[in-house]
């Protein structure tokens, strides 16, 4: 079974296995002809486009992720939006910030 929507009149109908693969729209005044194989291709393309919109990829390894703010299970990088950082670099950055803040506090007081 498959739902097909007429391109001319806009009416939807359900195609079942006992119907022909190619045929005329069930609406009396409509002359549009359907092709089940073509309609299946269109439905698959729509579904693939919808999945591509929802798919989040790691900026480093290009493998799928659950969220844009996470630790990538494939490469181990920390993903922050469209950026990825290795844990080693984040540790060095955090350590540098703490050293600078401690120096500012020491000389400011």
ABEGO torsion letter per residue (X at the ends): XBBBBBAAAGBBBBBBAABBABBBBABAABABBBBAAAAAAAAAAAAAAAAAAABBBBAAAGBBBABABBBBAAAGBBBBEABBBBAAAAAAAAAAAAAAAAAAAAAAX
